[in-house]
Each structure stands twice: as C-alpha cells, then as structure tokens.
C-alpha cells in the first residue's frame, strides 16, 4: 500500500516541500440503461424502440498547495458493445474533461486557466450538462472576485482546430471566440445574478472570406428562499448577429415551490422560449437558443426540446408544469407533468394548427444505497399532438415512452495531506 501511495504522488507531480499540500483522488463509474421508444422525437411509423447501456468512467485528481490549485479529470464514455471483446483500441479513447490550474492572487481574487466547467445559477445558459455521459467543459481563462456576499466572474476563450501557420477555417462545431461576465449578490433571502455572454461563430461568406459574427445573451436570474418557499425567475434576451443574420429572441420563466412538510414539496412553473412563425419569411433569427445550458433539466426528461441542438430555429416553446417531490429515508421520488405549446404560430399551406404540442409525464426515483453508491431511474411518456407530428415528424398515435436506470459509484480511492 505504501508503494501505491508513492506512485500516485509521483504521477501527480507533487514536490515534497514544506508547504501545506492536499491531494484527493476519486473515481466515478456510471453505467446507464435506457429503453428508447419515442425518445427525443416521436417514433416514426413502422419503427420499433431500442435499448442500450452507456457508461462514463472518470478519474479525478484534485491537488492544492497554499494559493495554488490544480484539477485533472480523465474520462472515457462508451456504449456497452461498441467495440469487440478482443479490440486492441477503444472507440472513444481517454479524453481530458478538466485540466486547469488556479492561483489565488489575494483572498478575494483568483484566476483559472485550462479546460474547465462553466456553470452558473440554475445552468439554463451556462452549465455542465452532467446528464450527458460526456458532459460539457470549455478551454478558457477565468478571473473571479468574491466576497462573503458577492461574486464577479469574467471569462474568455479563443479556439483553433490545430496549430496552424496561416488562416485556416475553424471546422469544429464550436464557437471561435467567447467572453462572459457574471455577477451575483446575496441580499438576505434574495439572490440576484446577472449574466452577459458574447459568442462568436466563424463562417465563410459568398466570397469565401472567413468572418465571425457575435451574438449576445444577457439577463437577470433571481431567487427568493425561506424555510417554506423556494422561488426563482429569469429573463434573458438575445441580440447581435449569427452567420450574417440578425438575432432577436428572448426567454422568460418563473418557478414556485412550497415545502408542505419536511418530506413533501410541491411546485409549479412556466417557461417561454421565443420562436418564429412557420410562414415568417424574414431572415431574422427569432428563436431563442439556450446555448450551453443543461437542457435535460428543463422542458421534460424525454429531451424533445433543445437537447443536442434539437428544436433550434423553430417555433419556440411554452412549458407549463407541476413538480412534486417526496423524500423519505434514503428514497427520493419526483413526479412532473408538462404541458407543451408552441411559442409562435404553426401554419401549413392550408390551415393554422393548434399551438398545443403535447403532454409529457415524468416520474423519477432515487435511492442512496450508501455514501459512494446511488441508484436512480425513471419512466416518462409523451402524449403528442398533430402539431408535434408536423414539427418533429413521427407518429403521435404510437406509444411514445422512455425508461432508464442508472448506477453511480463514486469511491474516494486516495487522500493525502501534508
């Protein structure tokens, strides 16, 4: 065991100096079974559902020495069976999910550079997307100012697909450049945040000249919490340009939750994401894009809207829902019905369709088996409409449902302090 500890310390590159040092190494193994029978879109006529098991495997190194902090996260994502049992190489290989270094300049100022997660507020605009086995991280430089009640973060990124020697098109499905600022203040029971995000995507114009257009996403996020009440609301606007097209879109939402007992809470909410009428011939982009949001946590667990780029530049969305939570001992239960409507008009050459898209019922359950092991699962069903058939394709008359079961094992395999 002493030899194993020494090897880990050497791999982490730790010097044996007098300064206070900490090292924590932990592991995550997270397989998930899914039955998809109308998941993300209505099941097309004549097609059958399918099942698979995906898995995330992560190794996390966290090291701290005085004002200096480093994190390295290696991960592999796979679908069980995507390579043969005798394969000499993995399909996805090992990826670097996080690799950053942070230096605390003072007690209030710090700077971080490298591959890192950008996650703010309820993750509607900037989030980790942890549901996805690959999750989401950025190559960025961030600076943070923080006191007991306030925090101000600045960040930016500039991307290339290789170490080029002359101007080369950026072909990765990602932004070319990004900057943001986020401010948060705690005012007793009220929390106030404001986000400004500037994203630039490269494209070639008709003369094959490489250009970058910038789109701005901005707005406040507010929370109010007491012993019984938990509420939040937000309002985001989008403007600027994207591939030489003007952008004019917005997103607003309000959620209210009340703790009826220590174990049972009930809430309701509504969200509006602007869209564009199907017969609108203008070039203006009027459909709101959550950009880097953790979209699986919004608008239904079946991921019909915005997850993986779905439903973008479409008729938008209205989502009215009720959320019921019950916790007892090591169990957690959630029931959440959604009613979906389009935010803009759905018009065919012969008629204007009803804005009602469908109703989704989500049920989820969690069990804390022990400190390092959590079991979660759920069942969802979509009752789609004729309008949903038009904008998503597929058969609303078919039974469209989804079920899943996930096990997350998170052991701490090594910890050391000096």
Order of alpha helices (4+ residues) and beta strands (2+ residues): alpha-beta-beta-beta-beta-beta-beta-beta-beta-beta-beta-beta-beta-beta-beta-beta-beta-beta-beta-alpha-beta-beta
